[in-house]
Amino acid sequence: MIVHPPLHVKQYGQGHRAWLGIHGWAGNHRTFRPLASHVPNDCVLYSADLPGYGLTPPLDRWALDPVVAMISETLRRLPHRSLTLVGYCGGGNLAMLAAQQAPERVERLVLIDPFAYMPLYFRVFTWGSFGRRAYMSVFANPLGRRIANAVLRRKRRGHTDLTEAFGRVNHALTIEVMRSLLDFPPLASFQTLSMPIDMAYGERTFAAVKRSVQIWKTVWPHARAQVLLGAAHNPIAETPAQTAAILFDEAAPRAGIPAPLEASP
């Protein structure tokens, strides 16, 4: 039997109610740092580093099964009977898989700007040597990142930079992560997730995310979908107060946020 180590986590807060955040394919535990000042006194937010990111050692080969096993082991090692599992962007897909593997430890699932499929503009980066060259020209090149960030101006808020994180990542690893998501199971296999599920997405995010929210609603009719006003694809950094309200005040009215809305196509 293979024993998988837990992930490195950064802790924000000291409360007895717990949340664990899983970042996307260009992040690390700092992804959730904008929420630190919004963590209520009775709550604690743990923010994980996936393998090869931040302070978690890399795997010999990135694959969904060992990564999900490490998330599940992290859930079991944290000193809480159960908690809310939060996934941002591609981290949402990993959070779903971990919730399947350790449902006894996940009392609620929150997905921030989730994807139900890989859009062509991301899938192209998984196309062998051509995809690698395309990825490197866009994300590994400072000029490419500036151009991409300018093109994505409608998908970000203010002076936020959607490509800035790529200046610090291991690009070979990031390509591996993207390719691994091609092995994501059929969506219908997630119908067994019966815990409360919240999906939050930026008002100005990618159309693929908005379509994905609608798709996931067919898988989980009981899930709630919430628009983050003014946010684009990085709502944790762009609208941290709204995002925190959804994470931490799930039983209370959303202060300053309209009632849950359905995603528009």
C-alpha positions as CSV (number, residue, x, y, z in Angstrom):
1,M,0.0,0.0,0.0
2,I,1.4,3.4,-1.0
3,V,1.4,6.0,1.8
4,H,1.0,9.5,0.5
5,P,2.3,12.4,2.5
6,P,0.1,15.4,3.3
7,L,0.5,18.7,1.5
8,H,2.2,21.7,3.1
9,V,-0.5,24.1,4.3
10,K,-0.4,27.7,5.5
11,Q,-2.8,28.5,8.3
12,Y,-4.8,31.7,8.7
13,G,-6.8,32.0,11.9
14,Q,-7.3,29.9,15.0
15,G,-11.0,29.0,15.0
16,H,-12.7,25.6,15.4
17,R,-14.6,25.8,12.1
18,A,-12.2,24.9,9.3
19,W,-11.7,25.5,5.5
20,L,-9.0,24.0,3.2
21,G,-8.2,25.8,0.0
22,I,-6.8,24.2,-3.2
23,H,-5.2,26.5,-5.7
24,G,-5.2,26.4,-9.5
25,W,-2.5,25.3,-11.9
26,A,-0.4,28.5,-11.6
27,G,-0.9,29.2,-7.9
28,N,0.3,28.1,-4.5
29,H,-0.8,28.6,-0.9
30,R,-0.5,32.4,-1.5
31,T,-3.6,32.2,-3.7
32,F,-5.8,32.4,-0.7
33,R,-3.8,35.1,1.2
34,P,-6.2,37.9,0.2
35,L,-8.8,36.3,2.4
36,A,-6.6,36.3,5.5
37,S,-8.0,39.5,6.9
38,H,-11.6,38.3,6.3
39,V,-11.3,35.0,8.3
40,P,-13.8,35.2,11.2
41,N,-12.6,34.6,14.8
42,D,-14.3,31.2,15.0
43,C,-12.8,30.0,11.7
44,V,-9.4,28.8,10.4
45,L,-8.4,28.7,6.7
46,Y,-5.7,26.3,5.6
47,S,-4.2,27.0,2.2
48,A,-2.4,24.1,0.5
49,D,0.6,23.9,-1.8
50,L,0.0,21.2,-4.4
51,P,3.0,18.9,-5.2
52,G,5.8,20.8,-6.8
53,Y,4.3,24.2,-5.8
54,G,5.4,26.3,-2.9
55,L,6.8,24.1,-0.1
56,T,5.3,20.8,-1.1
57,P,7.9,18.5,-2.7
58,P,7.3,17.5,-6.3
59,L,6.2,14.1,-7.4
60,D,8.3,12.0,-9.8
61,R,5.3,12.3,-12.2
62,W,2.3,14.5,-11.7
63,A,-1.0,12.5,-12.0
64,L,-4.5,12.9,-10.6
65,D,-4.5,9.8,-8.4
66,P,-1.5,10.5,-6.2
67,V,-2.3,14.3,-6.0
68,V,-5.9,13.5,-4.9
69,A,-4.6,11.0,-2.4
70,M,-2.3,13.7,-0.9
71,I,-5.2,16.1,-0.6
72,S,-7.3,13.4,1.1
73,E,-4.4,12.6,3.5
74,T,-4.2,16.3,4.3
75,L,-7.9,16.3,5.1
76,R,-7.4,13.4,7.5
77,R,-4.4,14.9,9.2
78,L,-5.9,18.3,9.9
79,P,-7.3,18.5,13.5
80,H,-10.9,18.8,12.5
81,R,-13.6,16.1,12.2
82,S,-14.8,17.8,9.0
83,L,-14.4,21.0,7.1
84,T,-15.3,23.0,4.0
85,L,-13.1,22.1,1.0
86,V,-12.5,25.0,-1.4
87,G,-11.2,24.8,-4.9
88,Y,-10.2,27.6,-7.2
89,C,-10.1,27.2,-11.0
90,G,-8.5,23.9,-11.8
91,G,-8.1,23.3,-8.1
92,G,-11.9,22.9,-8.1
93,N,-11.5,19.7,-10.1
94,L,-9.0,18.3,-7.6
95,A,-11.3,19.3,-4.7
96,M,-14.2,17.4,-6.3
97,L,-12.1,14.3,-6.6
98,A,-10.9,14.6,-3.0
99,A,-14.5,15.1,-1.8
100,Q,-15.3,11.8,-3.5
101,Q,-12.3,10.0,-1.9
102,A,-12.8,11.4,1.7
103,P,-16.5,12.3,1.9
104,E,-16.5,11.8,5.7
105,R,-14.1,14.8,6.1
106,V,-15.8,17.2,3.7
107,E,-19.0,18.8,5.1
108,R,-19.3,21.3,2.3
109,L,-17.7,22.0,-1.1
110,V,-17.0,25.5,-2.5
111,L,-15.9,25.9,-6.1
112,I,-14.6,29.3,-7.2
113,D,-14.6,29.9,-11.0
114,P,-14.8,26.2,-11.7
115,F,-14.4,24.5,-15.1
116,A,-16.5,21.5,-16.3
117,Y,-14.4,21.1,-19.4
118,M,-11.0,22.4,-20.8
119,P,-11.6,25.2,-23.3
120,L,-9.7,25.0,-26.6
121,Y,-7.6,28.0,-25.6
122,F,-6.2,25.9,-22.7
123,R,-6.3,22.5,-24.4
124,V,-4.0,23.7,-27.2
125,F,-1.2,23.9,-24.6
126,T,-1.5,20.1,-24.1
127,W,-0.8,19.2,-27.8
128,G,2.6,17.7,-27.6
129,S,5.6,19.7,-28.7
130,F,3.5,22.2,-30.5
131,G,1.5,22.9,-27.4
132,R,4.6,23.2,-25.3
133,R,6.1,25.8,-27.7
134,A,2.8,27.7,-27.6
135,Y,2.7,27.6,-23.8
136,M,6.3,28.7,-23.5
137,S,5.8,31.6,-25.9
138,V,2.8,32.9,-23.9
139,F,3.5,32.1,-20.3
140,A,7.3,31.6,-20.0
141,N,8.1,34.7,-21.9
142,P,7.7,38.1,-20.1
143,L,6.6,39.8,-23.3
144,G,4.1,37.0,-24.0
145,R,2.7,37.4,-20.5
146,R,2.3,41.1,-20.9
147,I,0.5,40.6,-24.2
148,A,-1.8,37.9,-22.8
149,N,-2.6,40.0,-19.8
150,A,-3.5,42.9,-22.1
151,V,-5.7,40.7,-24.3
152,L,-7.4,39.4,-21.1
153,R,-8.2,42.9,-19.8
154,R,-11.9,42.2,-19.9
155,K,-11.4,39.1,-17.8
156,R,-9.6,40.9,-14.9
157,R,-10.4,43.8,-12.6
158,G,-8.4,47.0,-12.3
159,H,-4.7,46.5,-12.2
160,T,-4.8,42.8,-11.4
161,D,-2.6,40.6,-13.6
162,L,-3.9,37.2,-14.7
163,T,-0.5,36.1,-15.9
164,E,1.8,37.4,-13.2
165,A,1.9,34.1,-11.3
166,F,3.4,32.4,-14.3
167,G,6.6,34.3,-13.7
168,R,7.3,32.1,-10.6
169,V,6.1,28.6,-11.6
170,N,7.9,25.6,-12.9
171,H,6.6,25.6,-16.5
172,A,7.3,21.9,-17.2
173,L,5.2,21.1,-14.1
174,T,2.4,23.4,-15.1
175,I,2.1,21.7,-18.5
176,E,2.0,18.3,-16.7
177,V,-0.8,19.5,-14.5
178,M,-2.8,20.7,-17.5
179,R,-2.3,17.4,-19.3
180,S,-3.3,15.5,-16.2
181,L,-6.7,17.2,-16.3
182,L,-7.4,15.6,-19.6
183,D,-7.9,12.4,-17.5
184,F,-10.6,14.0,-15.5
185,P,-13.5,11.5,-15.0
186,P,-16.9,11.8,-16.6
187,L,-19.0,14.5,-15.0
188,A,-21.8,12.2,-14.2
189,S,-19.6,10.3,-11.8
190,F,-19.8,13.2,-9.4
191,Q,-23.5,12.9,-8.9
192,T,-22.8,11.0,-5.7
193,L,-21.5,14.2,-4.0
194,S,-24.4,15.0,-1.7
195,M,-22.8,17.5,0.6
196,P,-23.8,21.2,0.3
197,I,-22.1,22.7,-2.7
198,D,-21.6,26.4,-3.5
199,M,-20.2,27.7,-6.8
200,A,-19.0,31.3,-7.0
201,Y,-17.9,32.9,-10.3
202,G,-16.8,36.4,-11.4
203,E,-19.3,38.5,-13.2
204,R,-16.8,39.2,-15.9
205,T,-15.1,35.8,-16.0
206,F,-14.6,33.5,-19.0
207,A,-17.7,32.4,-20.8
208,A,-16.4,28.8,-20.4
209,V,-16.7,29.2,-16.6
210,K,-20.2,30.5,-16.8
211,R,-21.2,27.6,-19.1
212,S,-19.4,25.2,-16.7
213,V,-21.5,26.5,-13.7
214,Q,-24.6,25.7,-15.7
215,I,-23.3,22.2,-16.5
216,W,-22.4,21.5,-12.9
217,K,-25.9,22.6,-11.9
218,T,-27.3,19.7,-14.0
219,V,-25.0,17.3,-12.1
220,W,-25.8,18.8,-8.7
221,P,-29.4,20.3,-8.7
222,H,-28.9,21.1,-5.0
223,A,-25.9,23.3,-5.6
224,R,-26.1,27.1,-5.3
225,A,-24.5,29.4,-7.9
226,Q,-23.4,32.9,-6.9
227,V,-22.2,35.8,-9.0
228,L,-19.3,37.9,-7.6
229,L,-20.1,41.4,-8.7
230,G,-17.3,43.2,-10.5
231,A,-15.0,40.3,-10.4
232,A,-13.4,38.6,-13.4
233,H,-11.4,35.3,-13.2
234,N,-9.5,36.0,-10.0
235,P,-12.2,36.9,-7.5
236,I,-10.1,35.9,-4.5
237,A,-7.8,38.8,-5.2
238,E,-10.3,41.0,-7.0
239,T,-13.3,40.8,-4.6
240,P,-12.0,39.2,-1.4
241,A,-14.8,40.5,0.8
242,Q,-17.5,39.0,-1.4
243,T,-15.6,35.8,-1.7
244,A,-15.1,35.5,2.0
245,A,-18.8,36.2,2.6
246,I,-19.6,33.1,0.5
247,L,-17.0,31.0,2.2
248,F,-17.5,31.9,5.8
249,D,-21.1,33.1,6.1
250,E,-22.8,30.3,4.2
251,A,-25.7,30.1,6.7
252,A,-26.3,33.9,6.8
253,P,-27.6,36.4,4.2
254,R,-24.8,37.5,1.8
255,A,-24.0,41.0,3.1
256,G,-23.9,43.3,0.1
257,I,-24.4,40.5,-2.3
258,P,-27.6,39.7,-4.2
259,A,-29.4,36.4,-3.7
260,P,-27.9,33.4,-5.6
261,L,-28.1,33.9,-9.3
262,E,-28.0,31.4,-12.1
263,A,-25.0,31.7,-14.5
264,S,-25.8,33.2,-17.9
265,P,-24.5,31.2,-20.9
